Amino acid sequence: MFKKIFAALLLGSVLTTGAVSAADYVIDQEGQHAFVNFKISHLGYSWLYGTFKDFDGTFSYDAEQPEASTVNVNLRTASLDSNHAERDKHLRSADFLNTSKHPKATFASTKVVSTGEGAADIVGDLTLNGVTKEIVIAANFIGEGDDPWGGYRAGFEGTTTLQLADFGIKANLGPASESVELILSVEGVRK
């Protein structure tokens, strides 16, 4: 039975198990229970980590038909935070994300493919820096159930690697820094 799936996001989005028909979820970013993080090599010597603090999204999931699942995420690119103000300013510039021209990144799933017990590939279109490309998010189910406030939640994680040049980011950081890994952790609240 398919029990794991994400989605992120970017942008980083999700699914749940046990329902006979599709259940709709809202990503709980406001409650700080969802994250879109990134990791990129710094010159091949160390890792630079960061996060995007402002995003929202929804997902729908039917455990009996996981291939009918959907994920949609909207991310505000200026919410990038790498824990260094000057670096963040540079990453928001035209050299990288060009957030003044492209303030939003989006992800919309086009299909979900089960890859084994509790795992799936979420295929979809990521629009980043004004460029739309198909990406695949490798997703895994974390858990689901009732919360203390009368709601029902499901949590997932996922990862994907993006080539910077594929999204029009031409800054030359050296061969070790041509790609960035997105690490997505998402908790959704059933509508």
N, C-alpha and C positions, 0 to 999 in steps of 0.2 A: 504494500500500500504506500502510496506517495505521501510522505509526511513532512518534507522539507522544501522550503522554497524561500526566496527573498523578494526582495527588491528594493534596492536601491537607488537607485538612485543616480539616480545618480541617483539615485540618485538616489538608493539606495533600499525598497518596497517589499511586499510580503504577501503571505497566504496563511491559511490555517486548515486544520484537518477536522474530520468528524461530521461535517454538514452534509445533508442529502442534496441540498441545492446551494447555489453560490451564495456565499456570505460576503458582505461588503465591510471593509475596514478603513479607518482613518489612521494614518501614521501619527503616533504620539510624540511629535517633536517638541511641542509646547511643554510637555511634562518632562522633558529632557530624557526620554526613553528611546531616542533614535539618534543615530550618528552617521554622518558621511565624512569619513576620515581619509587622508591620503598619506602616501609614503613615497619619497623619491630619493634616489641616491644623490649625495652631495659630493660631486667630483670623483665618486668611486671610493671615498674614504669613510663616509658615515651615512646615516639616514636622516633626512629631514622629514618630520611629521607635521601634519596640520589637520584642520577640520573646516567644514562649512557649517556655520551656526544657524543659518536661516533657510529652511526648506519645508515643504509640505507635500503630501501625497495621499493616494488611496490605493487599495488593492482589493481584488475580488478573488474568491477561491471556492472551488467545489472539490472536495476530497475524492468524489467518485469520478470526476472528469478534470484532473489537474491541468490538462492541456487547454482547457477553456479559461484558465486564470488570466487575470490582467493586472498590470501595475502601471501607475502613472505618478511621476514625481516632478515637482518644480523646485528649483534651487536658485537662491539669490547669490550670484557669484561674488559680490562685494562682501559677503559675510565670511570670506576666507580668513582664517586665523592660524598663523604658524608660530605664534608666541613671540613675534618680533615686528614691531610697527614699521620700520623702514623696509624690511623684506616684504611684508604684506603689501605695502604701497607699490613696490616693484612688481610683485606677482599680480596685482590688480591692473597694472599698466598695459599699454598696447604690446609690450614685449611678451606678455603671457596671456592673461584672460581678457584683457581689454574690457573691463567691467563697465566703463562708462558707455561703450557702444553696445555691449552684449551683457546686460544686467541679469539675465536669466539663462539658466541651463535647464533642459527638460529631458526626461526619459519616458518613453511610452513603449511598453512591451508589445511585441508582435506575435510571439509564441512562447510556450513553456514546454520543455522537453525533460521528462524524468530521466535521471542518470543513475538511479539506484535507490535503495531504501533510504528515504528521507532526504534525498538530494535532487536538485534539478538545475538545468541551465535555463535562465531567463534571457531570451533573445529580444532585442528591441532597438529602437532608434534613440541615440543620445545626440542632442543638439548642444554644442558647447562652442563658445567663441564664434558663433555664426555658422558653424559647420555641423551637418547632420551625418552621422555614421552609424552603422549597425554594430552593436557590441553584444557580448555574452557575459552575463553575470552568473558565476557558479554559486548557487545558493544552498543553504542548509537550514533545516528546521531546528529551533532551539527548544521551544515549549509553548504550551497554550493552556488556558483555563480561566476560571472566574477570578476577578480581582476583588479587593476589599470594599470597593465602592459600588458594587452591583453591576459592573461591566464584565465583558469577556475579552481577553487579549490573546494575541499570538505573537511570537517572536522569532526572528530569523537573522541569519548573517549571510553575507555574500562578499565576493571579491571579483574584481576585474582589473585588467591592466590596459592602459591606454597609451598609444604612441603619441607623443606631443605633436609631432609633425602632421599626423592625421587630422588634427583639429586646428590647423593653421598656426600653431605655436612654433615659431622659428628660432627662438632664443637658443644659442648654442651653449649648452652646459657641459659638453663633453660626451663621449660615447656611453659612459655609465649612467647618464641622466637623460636618456632619450625617451624613457617611459615612466609613467607614474602608476602606482597601484592604488586603487580605491578599495577601502575596507568599510563595509556597510554593516551596521547593526541596527535592526529595525524592530520596533514593537508597535503593533497596531491594535486599535480599540474597535470592536465590532460595532457597526452603526445600529 
